[in-house]
């Protein structure tokens, strides 16, 4: 089993995608981690974020030593009832064979997300999923390592792409 968590940082001249791979949801340490720089991404379009980020995520996943059994993205799987978000588009691009869990720091109006409170935070994370029940995904995210709102390994992937 390998879980890959991904995040992307955008710069004027490039996008940097980070990937951390770990074995179980409660892990504190990674099996592998890396960053991938790619040419400047498409412009941001509200409601069509996937057009900008999907190519970056697919490029990073192609570098995994072994195909992941689950992928975690920084964002929403669903933007609303029947409205696919980044995670749903990634799931489709992966042949609908790998569950995708979206963990967002901010709500998206209309997105059917489970709110997960971690640590002493009063601000929830917003968890959505495809390929597995969203409630199960929320439970797994709640049990991830770390005492803070954002789990240790999701914080690490965020830091890697910003530094990359």
C-alpha positions in Angstrom: 0.0 0.0 0.0 1.3 3.5 -0.9 -0.5 6.7 -0.4 0.7 9.7 -2.4 0.0 13.3 -1.2 0.5 16.1 -3.7 0.5 19.8 -3.7 1.4 22.5 -6.2 3.0 25.9 -5.8 2.7 28.4 -8.7 5.3 30.9 -9.7 5.5 33.3 -12.6 7.8 31.1 -14.7 6.9 27.6 -13.4 4.8 25.4 -11.2 6.5 23.2 -8.6 4.7 20.0 -7.6 5.6 18.1 -4.5 4.8 14.5 -3.7 5.2 12.6 -0.5 4.6 8.8 -0.4 3.8 7.0 2.8 2.5 3.6 3.7 -0.3 4.1 6.2 -2.6 7.0 7.1 -1.1 7.3 10.6 2.6 7.5 9.4 4.9 10.2 10.6 7.6 9.6 8.0 7.6 9.2 4.3 8.8 6.4 2.0 9.8 8.9 -0.6 9.4 12.6 -1.4 10.3 14.7 -4.4 9.4 17.9 -6.3 8.9 18.3 -10.0 9.1 21.7 -11.8 7.0 22.2 -14.9 6.5 25.1 -17.3 4.1 27.9 -16.2 0.7 26.5 -15.7 -2.5 27.7 -17.3 -4.2 30.8 -15.8 -6.5 30.2 -12.9 -10.2 30.0 -13.9 -12.8 29.8 -11.1 -14.5 26.5 -11.1 -12.0 25.0 -13.5 -8.9 24.8 -11.3 -8.3 21.3 -12.5 -7.2 22.7 -15.9 -4.3 24.4 -14.2 -3.3 21.7 -11.7 -4.1 18.3 -13.2 -1.1 18.2 -15.6 1.2 19.0 -12.7 -0.3 16.3 -10.5 -0.1 13.7 -13.3 3.6 14.6 -14.0 4.5 14.1 -10.3 2.6 10.8 -10.0 4.5 9.5 -13.0 7.7 9.7 -10.9 6.4 7.5 -8.1 8.5 4.4 -7.6 5.3 2.3 -7.5 1.7 3.3 -8.4 -0.1 4.7 -5.3 -3.2 2.9 -4.0 -4.7 6.2 -2.9 -3.9 9.9 -3.8 -4.5 12.9 -1.5 -4.8 16.3 -3.1 -4.9 19.8 -1.6 -8.4 20.8 -2.8 -11.9 19.5 -3.4 -13.0 16.3 -5.2 -16.4 17.8 -5.7 -17.5 21.4 -6.2 -21.2 20.6 -5.8 -23.7 17.9 -6.5 -22.6 16.5 -9.9 -19.9 19.2 -10.3 -16.5 17.5 -10.5 -13.5 19.3 -8.9 -9.8 18.7 -9.1 -10.0 15.3 -7.3 -12.8 13.9 -9.5 -10.9 14.9 -12.7 -7.7 13.3 -11.3 -9.7 10.1 -10.5 -10.9 10.0 -14.1 -7.4 10.6 -15.5 -6.1 7.7 -13.4 -8.7 5.4 -15.1 -11.0 5.5 -12.1 -8.8 2.9 -10.5 -7.2 4.9 -7.6 -9.3 6.5 -4.9 -8.7 10.3 -4.5 -9.2 12.1 -1.3 -9.4 15.9 -1.3 -8.3 17.8 1.8 -9.1 21.5 1.6 -8.3 24.2 4.1 -11.2 26.4 2.9 -14.8 25.5 2.1 -16.2 25.7 -1.4 -19.8 26.9 -1.4 -22.0 23.9 -2.4 -19.2 21.3 -2.1 -20.4 18.2 -0.2 -17.5 18.0 2.3 -17.1 16.4 5.6 -15.7 18.8 8.2 -12.7 17.4 10.2 -11.5 19.1 13.3 -8.0 18.2 14.4 -6.0 19.1 17.4 -7.1 22.2 19.2 -8.1 24.0 16.0 -11.6 25.5 15.7 -11.2 25.7 11.9 -12.0 22.4 10.1 -10.5 20.8 7.1 -12.9 20.0 4.3 -12.7 16.4 3.1 -14.2 15.0 0.0 -13.5 11.7 -1.9 -14.1 9.6 -4.9 -13.4 5.9 -5.2 -14.0 5.4 -1.5 -16.7 6.6 0.9 -16.2 10.3 1.8 -17.0 9.5 5.5 -14.3 6.9 5.6 -11.8 9.3 4.0 -12.7 11.9 6.7 -12.0 9.4 9.4 -8.6 8.5 7.8 -7.7 12.2 7.6 -8.7 12.8 11.2 -6.4 9.9 12.3 -3.4 11.2 10.4 -0.2 11.9 12.4 0.3 15.3 14.1 -1.3 17.4 16.8 -2.3 20.4 14.5 -5.1 21.2 12.1 -3.1 20.1 9.1 -1.6 16.6 9.5 2.2 16.3 9.5 2.6 14.8 6.1 0.2 17.2 4.4 2.1 20.0 6.0 5.3 18.5 4.7 4.1 18.3 1.1 3.0 21.9 1.3 6.4 23.0 2.6 8.2 21.0 -0.1 6.4 22.6 -3.0 6.9 26.1 -1.6 10.6 25.5 -1.1 11.1 23.5 -4.3 
